[in-house]
Amino acid sequence: MTGISIHYCSVCGHETQKKVPEGDHRPRDVCDHCQTVHYQNPRVVTGCLPVYQNKILMCKRAIEPRKGYWTLPGGFMELGETMEEGAARETMEEACAHVTIESLYMLFNVVHVGHVSAFFLAKLENPDFAPGEESEEVALFAEDEIPWDQLAFSTIGRTLRHYFEDRQAGLFPMRLEYVTPPEHRD
Amino acid sequence: MTGISIHYCSVCGHETQKKVPEGDHRPRDVCDHCQTVHYQNPRVVTGCLPVYQNKILMCKRAIEPRKGYWTLPGGFMELGETMEEGAARETMEEACAHVTIESLYMLFNVVHVGHVSAFFLAKLENPDFAPGEESEEVALFAEDEIPWDQLAFSTIGRTLRHYFEDRQAGLFPMRLEYVTPPEHRD
């Protein structure tokens, strides 16, 4: 993951050059006209594991990547919000559901796509939900109903497996894990 | 924090328009020529608290913002690395010091500047360190030597205060906190 090429300067519209800026250590897209350095950095994905009476709220994706596969509600964190606010917003957008965000549960370095993915434990306040624009279907699943072979991303399976294991002990420690390319599909 | 304006499309160089893309909920800079939507998202700052024989390694900033003030080594996470790798890289760049990253310790939502800041507990392997290009000075501080009134950012003070308190109990739980604008200076 080295980022897309920024061919034109977003500030002045001139063509950029790939070079290592003074005092820097890696090539960036630099505008020789207005001197702007165009950095590219990882993005934060924020989502949650919404629990309602021992069941988990999941969304069947209506969009690519992984259209038709099941995921936990989540998406890119926006400017102007916290990770928790982003997770609740994404749940409202994708599942029309109101959640109370509890603790940070999983954090993943998804290096090959340039993401840091965060999942919070959350409480689904009531069983009111419906597919948002990016979902084909939204449903509550008990542990033995999870569509394990139809999960959208490996981060989803890992989060769910940890959750069901931790639930037996009643302890939900935050985990930071690394996702390797072959097993992750977005 | 609503992001800078992207006046020109980085893909094709044409002027962008501010509009809400179809299926989206907020205004973005959109290129009507090639249809690229230019998203802007929070960036991840990753750093560490390097410990050597009960002392903490800190850096006096040689660059703005907060030039001349003391900080823990850290900086923007890059594409192609994990948060832990980024924290170790920044420590090498700013303090010419080799650390072993241990556990994630502090995570801050710094909404007003669009950052998520992560600090890891780290072990400074040996007392070899020196100022990197972005530091005026690098030094080890015992608890009673910390320059509390010369800290660069509120995240640094919070991380250090939690650390010295947690050290008494010998337990270092991960904390997720929110930084409000008036007390944070970057």
Contacts between the chains, C-beta under 8 A, distances in Angstrom:
chain1	res1	chain2	res2	distance
A	1	B	79	4.9
A	1	B	80	5.4
A	2	B	79	6.0
A	2	B	80	6.3
A	3	B	79	5.1
A	6	B	10	4.2
A	7	B	10	6.3
A	7	B	11	6.3
A	7	B	12	7.6
A	7	B	13	7.1
A	8	B	8	5.6
A	8	B	9	6.4
A	8	B	10	5.4
A	8	B	11	7.2
A	8	B	12	6.9
A	8	B	13	3.7
A	9	B	8	6.4
A	9	B	10	7.5
A	10	B	6	4.2
A	10	B	7	6.3
A	10	B	8	5.3
A	10	B	9	7.5
A	10	B	10	5.2
A	10	B	16	7.9
A	10	B	29	7.8
A	10	B	38	7.1
A	11	B	7	6.3
A	11	B	8	7.2
A	12	B	7	7.6
A	12	B	8	6.9
A	13	B	7	7.0
A	13	B	8	3.7
A	13	B	13	5.5
A	13	B	15	7.3
A	15	B	13	7.3
A	16	B	10	7.9
A	23	B	133	5.6
A	23	B	134	7.8
A	25	B	93	7.1
A	26	B	78	7.1
A	29	B	10	7.8
A	38	B	10	7.1
A	39	B	76	7.1
A	40	B	79	6.0
A	41	B	43	4.7
A	41	B	44	6.8
A	41	B	76	5.6
A	41	B	77	6.1
A	41	B	78	6.7
A	41	B	79	6.6
A	42	B	43	7.9
A	42	B	44	5.8
A	42	B	77	5.3
A	42	B	78	7.6
A	42	B	79	6.0
A	43	B	41	4.8
A	43	B	42	7.9
A	44	B	41	6.8
A	44	B	42	5.8
A	44	B	44	6.4
A	44	B	116	5.7
A	76	B	39	7.1
A	76	B	41	5.6
A	77	B	41	6.1
A	77	B	42	5.3
A	77	B	116	7.4
A	78	B	26	7.1
A	78	B	41	6.7
A	78	B	42	7.6
A	79	B	1	4.9
A	79	B	2	6.0
A	79	B	3	5.1
A	79	B	40	6.0
A	79	B	41	6.7
A	79	B	42	6.0
A	79	B	114	4.7
A	80	B	1	5.4
A	80	B	2	6.2
A	80	B	111	6.4
A	80	B	114	7.6
A	81	B	111	6.6
A	82	B	109	3.9
A	82	B	111	5.9
A	82	B	178	6.1
A	83	B	109	6.0
A	83	B	116	6.4
A	83	B	176	7.6
A	84	B	109	7.6
A	84	B	176	8.0
A	93	B	25	7.1
A	104	B	107	7.1
A	104	B	174	7.4
A	104	B	176	5.2
A	107	B	104	7.1
A	109	B	82	3.9
A	109	B	83	6.0
A	109	B	84	7.6
A	111	B	80	6.4
A	111	B	81	6.6
A	111	B	82	5.9
A	114	B	79	4.8
A	114	B	80	7.7
A	116	B	44	5.7
A	116	B	77	7.4
A	116	B	83	6.5
A	116	B	116	7.7
A	133	B	23	5.6
A	134	B	23	7.8
A	174	B	104	7.4
A	174	B	174	5.1
A	176	B	83	7.6
A	176	B	84	7.9
A	176	B	104	5.2
A	178	B	82	6.1
